[in-house]
Amino acid sequence: MALHKGAGDDRRLSIGPFTGIADPLGAMQLAPPLHRLGPGPVAADTAYQLVHDELLLDGNARLNLATFVTTSMEAQATRLMTECLDKNMIDKDEYPQTAELERRCVSILADLWHAPDPDAAIGCSTTGSSEACMLAGMALKHRWTRRNPDRYRTGARPNLVMGVNVQVCWEKFCTFWEVEPRTAPMSGERFHLDAEQAVALCDENTIGVVGVLGSTFDGSYEPVAEICAALDAFQERTGLDVPVHVDGASGGMVAPFLDPALVWDFRLPRVASINTSGHKYGLVYPGVGWALWRDAEALPEELVFRVNYLGGEMPTFALNFSRPGAQVAAQYYVFLRLGREGFRAVQGACREVAGYLAGEIGKLGCFRLLTHGDQVPVFAFTTTGDVPFDVFDVSRRLRERGWQVPAYTFPPHREDLSVLRVVCRNGFSRDLADLLLADLGRLLPELRRQPVPLKELGVPARSGFHH
Ligand SMILES: *Cc1c(COP(=O)(O)O)cnc(C)c1O
């Protein structure tokens, strides 16, 4: 819960002996309140130690198989980010070279995603894919409004077509910008949007279709090319030209290196914009994302604001104003450092570990794999029907050894299905995968001796973070 209610209690921090620098025992008298500003300052080293100690309770990020977000970077990248901590991304005049690195990253991505003219593609960095998706959604809505001024004025409600598996940022977009979400439910063994479902939901008020490259639920790629082809046919039938946005939060940095023949990007004329998270498979610490439009026409000029830049004007499109520049410098570092071959090697290693781990888990005899980690290096699996434990029990027991493997229930119409999901990231080596397998092997006999899933005994199933 990120929205906090004020806490009115008067709990205090306690400072042990030897934490106080100048007066070790005297420092013990200090008891800064937890929820109010203290009356006076605390020595810097004391303050550092207090915050540092408290944060020990945050989990070990390397054992967190729930998150897509980068948890390890090289020492040189960390040094670079430390050097750039004071740079404000919006201050293009003060930090023109950071602005230049951002521009180079946009060109690199435009080329990677086959923009017809990489130098004419338009794009920007963001705090993550969520902000990038908001911007892309706003551009779609604006284009629709401009195409349909009369309909908009007379109260028609614009809608956005997507699968129910989309990440929560798309629900936010629809709520914040008053767009009707038209979501295709899951059905049987189809866990993401397909072309037929997408077209069936489109009408004259559709601002666009979102295709996800790397569904957060199971790591699968949605069939973007098929969706585009179906929309081509739809346009021939109805005259309605519905643009596509590809949410490539994770897959946008995987497919170009591991699946070069897969056509999902600006090679498809219907794809108007693409986003990715620099802090997922872009291999940068949080928070950086990217939004790109295929050309100037795809991004309405009214949405672009200008900031002062070396006495001139620099166009910007963002929800935030001030934002750290360190992540952009780090993104450029990663691009420079790895090149195409390096990216292929890093993402390939992740996919190899994912495939290996999925295969071994499949052999254990009590799990059924939904995906195999052969698209985004992520896979989801569930328990077979004949075991006395469920995915929530497995997740809970793995947690005892420090592993975070989230368990969660699928959305409509597959609420009957609960899964575990593993995200293989750079830094999750085959050795760590073997340790996870060994732990799983050790606890399965115990789980098999359970009478029934603990949920049935009234133990609440803790649903894990899975976005
Ligand atoms: C993670 C994710 C997002 C949100 O990205 P952030 O960078 O965390 O804001 C959006 N869409 C998909 C498909 C994702 O996987």
Ligand as a Chemical Component Dictionary entry (heavy atoms), coordinates in Angstrom:
data_LIG
# 
_chem_comp.id                   LIG 
_chem_comp.type                 NON-POLYMER 
_chem_comp.pdbx_formal_charge   0 
_chem_comp.three_letter_code    LIG 
# 
loop_
_chem_comp_atom.comp_id 
_chem_comp_atom.atom_id 
_chem_comp_atom.alt_atom_id 
_chem_comp_atom.type_symbol 
_chem_comp_atom.charge 
_chem_comp_atom.model_Cartn_x 
_chem_comp_atom.model_Cartn_y 
_chem_comp_atom.model_Cartn_z 
_chem_comp_atom.pdbx_ordinal 
LIG C1 C1 C 0 6.091 -4.053 -15.662 1  
LIG C2 C2 C 0 5.084 -3.806 -16.703 2  
LIG C3 C3 C 0 4.465 -2.556 -16.806 3  
LIG C4 C4 C 0 4.751 -1.441 -15.839 4  
LIG O1 O1 O 0 6.081 -1.088 -15.951 5  
LIG P1 P1 P 0 6.889 -0.189 -14.903 6  
LIG O2 O2 O 0 8.171 0.013  -15.619 7  
LIG O3 O3 O 0 7.017 -1.023 -13.679 8  
LIG O4 O4 O 0 6.120 1.056  -14.686 9  
LIG C5 C5 C 0 3.574 -2.362 -17.844 10 
LIG N1 N1 N 0 3.285 -3.337 -18.707 11 
LIG C6 C6 C 0 3.855 -4.574 -18.644 12 
LIG C7 C7 C 0 3.516 -5.605 -19.673 13 
LIG C8 C8 C 0 4.777 -4.845 -17.627 14 
LIG O5 O5 O 0 5.353 -6.047 -17.579 15 
# 
loop_
_chem_comp_bond.comp_id 
_chem_comp_bond.atom_id_1 
_chem_comp_bond.atom_id_2 
_chem_comp_bond.value_order 
_chem_comp_bond.pdbx_ordinal 
LIG C1 C2 SING 1  
LIG C2 C3 SING 2  
LIG C2 C8 DOUB 3  
LIG C3 C4 SING 4  
LIG C3 C5 DOUB 5  
LIG C4 O1 SING 6  
LIG O1 P1 SING 7  
LIG P1 O2 DOUB 8  
LIG P1 O3 SING 9  
LIG P1 O4 SING 10 
LIG C5 N1 SING 11 
LIG N1 C6 DOUB 12 
LIG C6 C7 SING 13 
LIG C6 C8 SING 14 
LIG C8 O5 SING 15 
# 
